[in-house]
Amino acid sequence: MKAVRDDPSHPDPGFAELYAALQYASDLEPWLSLTAGTRPPVLYLGIGAGRLAVPLAEAGVELVGVDAHPGMLATLRLRLPRVEAHLALVEELDLGRTFDLVIAPSSLLETEPPLAAAARHVRPGGKLVYELLNPHWLDVGGSESCRVLRLDRGSAQIEVDYPTGHTQHAEVRLNWPEEVEERLARVGLELTRLWGRPEAESLAESAVYFVLAERPEPA
């Protein structure tokens, strides 16, 4: 077992090694469908080593990528040398332009500073879609590969096993679905849709949930 941590402020080389070893994503939803009819490029926050970005690019999606981990971006640039990629903490990001669509998989926007930065990069009438770990799912025990060590209303300590033999130790901020609309309003966005994985019978049984928000057009 190789223990790794996802710490954007102090990047763990082992975390980049883990993601470089993972197979490319075979399920591109909801990300691919949401790009349909969107003016390119799509801003991808937390683009990582390209596990999802490579198949999206191969499907014809033009991306601008951001990640805080230099090892991740080194792998990404080998895999997608033509993609515009920026090394930055999301909460400090200022690209000087806005986008029709901003995506953020992997619970990247679990606190308000990165959520606010993401919102700043959505043009009026544009959309932000992001993925968050579901506190309700953690509250009932998680799974064999995602163990809950501690959980309270605001945060949880978890261990996640990967097929590569790595185990990630993480302290995560919890975002309860019932509070999403209020969080979005604070950064100038409106909730359009909130949903879980299609195989889950209810939102509470989904390990993650997805949020689609929009920046209103000026009156």
N, C-alpha and C positions, 0 to 999 in steps of 0.2 A: 504494500500500500504506500502511495506517495501522497503526503498531505500538502494541499495547496490552499492559498487564500486569494480572494479577489479584493485587492486593496488598491484602488486607483491612485491614491496618493503615494504609495510605496509598492510599485508593481512587482509581483512575484514572478520570476522567470518560469517557474514550474507551471503557473497558470497558463501562460502562453504556450508552453510545451503541451499541456493537456488539450487545449483547443485546436492546436495544429494537428493533433493525433485523431481528433474526432472525425467521423465520416460527415460528408456534406449532408445537409438537411434534405430529406426526400419530400416532406410535407411543407409546402411554401405558403400555406394559408395561415392567417388571413392576409398576409402581406402582399402576395401577388395580386389577388383580386382587387385590393384597394388601390393598386397603382393604375388600374384600367381607366383610361380617360384623363389621367393626371398629367399636367404639363411637366416635363422633365426639367431638371433632375429631381430625384427623391433624396432628401437628407436622411441618412441612416446613422443614428446615434448609437454608439457601442458596436461598431461594425466588426470588431474583433479580428480573428484570423480568416474570416470569410466562410465559415460553415454555412451560413444562410446567404451571405452576399454573393458568393460565387454562383450558386444555382439561380438566384434572382437575376444576376447580370447575364447569365446564359439564356434566361427567358426573355431578355430584351429590356430589362429595367436599367435605366441610367441612374447611377448612384453617386452621391457625394458622401464620403464616410468620415466618421469622427471616432476616435478611441483614445483612451488615456494610457494604454499599455504599448510601449515601443516594440516589445517582442511580438505582440499581436499584429501590429501594423507592418512589421518587417515581413511576416508571413503573408499578409494580405497583399502587399506590393509585389511579391513574387507571383502570387496567384492571379492578381488583377492589376497588372502594371499600368493600365490606362485609367484606372479609377482615381479620381481626386480624393486624397486621403489626408486628414488633419490630425496631428497629435495634440490632444487637449483634454482637460477635464470638462465635462459637459457643462457644469455650473459656471465655468469661466468662458464659455464659448461665445465668440462674436465674429461671425463670418461676414458681417456687413451686408447681408442680403437675406431675403426670405424665400420660402418655398411653398408650393401648392400642397405638398405632402411631406410630413416629417414622421419617421417611424423609429420606435425604440423598443425592441424586444428585450427579454431577459431582465426585467425588474430594474432597469437602469434609472427610472424616474421615481424612485421610492421616497425621495425627500423633496421638499419644495424648491430648493435652489436649482437642481437640474431640471425640474418640471418648468420652472419659470424661464430658464434659458431655452428650453425646447419651444415653449410658447412664443418667445420673442422671434423665433425663426419661422413662424407660420404666418404667411401673408393673409390679409383679410379675405375671407371666403375659403381659405385653405384649411387643411385638416392635420391633426396629430393623432396617431394611433400608437398605443403602447401596451405592453404586457406587464402584469404584476403577479407576484406570488399571492395565492389566495389564503388569507388568514383563517377562513372557515375550514379549509382543507387541512391546514396545519393543526387547528384546534381539535380535530378528531383523530390526530395521530400521524398525519403524513403518509409515508409508505415505507417499505423495507429499505429502499434506496435513498430515501430522504427522511432522516430521523430528527425528531424534534427533541432537543435537549432542554430547552427552556422556552416558555412563551408567556407573555403578558399582553396587555392591551396595545402597547406601543411597539414591541419588538420581540424577536425570537432568535434563539441560537439553534442552528441546524447543522447537520452533517449530510453531505450529498455524495453518494458513490457514483463513479463513472465507469463505463465498460473498459476504459483504458487502464484501470487499476488505481486511478487517482481518487482521493477523497477530499472534497472541499469543505473547509470549516468556515462558517459564515455567521455573522451577526446581521440580521436583516430588520429593517424598519417595516412595520406592518401598515398596510393601507386597506382598510375595510371597505368593501364595495359601497356600503351605505354612505360613506363620507366622500366619495369621488366627486360628486357634483359640486360640493362646497369647495374642494381643493381646486377644481378647474376654474371656478368663478374668481378665485383670488388671483389667477394669472391671466384673466381676460378671455377664457375659453368657455364654450358651452358644450355640455354632454350631448352627444348624438346617439350613442349606443354603448351598452355594456353587456358582455356575454362571456360564457365559459367555453371550454373545449367541446366540440360536437359530440364526443362519445360520452360525456358526463350527463347523467340523468337530471341533475340540478346544478345550479351554480355552486352550491356548497360542496359538491363532489368533484369539482374541477380543480386540479392542482394550481392552475393559473387562470386569470381572467384578462380580457382585453377591453381596452377603453378607446372609443373613437370620439374625438372632440373636434370642434370647429371654432375658428375665430370669426365672429360676426363681421359682416360688411358694415362700413360706416353708414350711419343713418342719413 
